[in-house]
Amino acid sequence: MKLERIDDDGLRRLVEAFYARVRVDEELGPIFNDAISDWPEHLGKLTDFWTSVMLTTGRYKGQPVPAHMKHRSRITPELFERWLGLWAETTDAMMEPDAARALQDKARRIAQSLQLAMFFRIDADQPTGSNGIPERVAAS
């Protein structure tokens, strides 16, 4: 199998292969399949996302945090780890080694940002230290 590069075609093939795996995953599949009614359209949007992130194309115009917040009741931090595991397996299998590492690093940072936005908040009523910073971050 020819290993893919980080270019438009390589990212499109990666996104299609990865989400084919997600759709049949016993934990991720039901959530994604319930949330997405038009897979071809969504795969195009996801390809635009990854080309924007990795190639700075600027084609992605969505808002990932609000899109994920709609499904917050079904998404757990552990599912992010499962998603990242499948992403690592797929990128390792399909992409050149340096490309796979770059995609995995970027996905890990994106997942961390999404998790912070979805699951953690600073409670305005909690005590603050002398520096004005809350003493703890509360999980919501």
N, C-alpha and C positions, 0 to 999 in steps of 0.2 A: 504494500500500500504506500502510495506517495504521501509523504508528510506535507501538511499544509503550512503556508506562511500566513502572517498577519497582513492580509489584504482583503479587498471586498469579497472576492470569491471564497477565499479560505474561511473568513469569518461567517459567511452565509452558510457554507457547508457545516461548519462547527455548530452553529446555532441550531440548524435543522437536526443534526445528529444528537446533540445534547438534549433538546427538548423532546425528541422521540423517546429517549431514555426516561426523561422526567415523566412523560405521560403514562408510562407503564409501571413506574415505580410504585410500590405498594403504599408508601406513605405520602409521597409528593403528588403522585398522579391524581388522586381524588380531589385534592385542593386545586391544582392547576386546571384540571378538566372541568370542574364546576365553575371556575372563575372565568374561563376563556371560551367564548362562544364561536369565535372565528379564528381558528389556528393559523391559516395562511396569512391573514392580516396581522396577527400578533407576532408571528415569526418575522415578518417584514419589519415590524416596529423594534423587535429585539435585535435584529441585524443592524438596523439604524443606530440603536443604542451602542452596540459593541463597536461599530465603525466610528461613531462619535468619540467613544472613550479611547480607543486604541489608535485611531488614525486621524483624530480631530476633524472629522468631516462636517460636523455640525448638523447632520441630518436628523438626529433624534430631537424631538420637540416635546416629549412627554414629561411627566412629573412622577418619578418612581415612588417617592414616599407616600403621597396620597393614594396612589394606585395600590400599594401594599397595605396601607392602613384600612382599606375597605374590607380586608380579609384577616384583620388582626386576631379575631376570635379563633381562627383556625391555624394560625402560624405561631410556632414556638421557636425559641432560640435553637433548639436541637434540630429543627428542620432546616435551619440555615446550614448547620454542619453537614447534614445529609446532602443538601444541594451542592455545597462546596466539594464534598467527596465525589459526587457524580461528575462535577465540573472538572476536577483534577483527573479522574479516570479518563474522561472523554478528551480533554486537552492533551494528556500524555499519549493517548493512542493515536490522535489525529494530527497533532501539530509538531513542528520542529521543536526540539528541546528548549531552546531559548524562548521561543514563542509561547510554549506551554507554560513555562515559569512566569513569564510576563503576564499572561492571562490569568493565571492562578493568583498571583500577587494582587492584581487589580481587583479580581472578584472578591478576595478576602477583605480588601479595604472597603469595597462597596457594601459587602455584607455587614461589616462592622458599623458603618454609617447608618444603614437601614435599621439594624437592631437598636442602635442608640435612639434613633428617631421613634421607633415603634414601642420599645419596652421600658425606656428609662426616662425619668423626668426629675426635675428638681422641685421639691415641694416648697412652695412659697411660705408655708407656715412653719417650716422646720427651723430649728435654731441655727444661727450663723456664728462663725468664729469672729475673732477680733478684726480679721481682714475682710469681713463681709461675705465670705464664701460659705455656703452651707456646709455643715459638718458631715453630712452624708448625702449620697444620692439615693433616692428612693425608687425602687422598682415599681412601676405602675401596674 
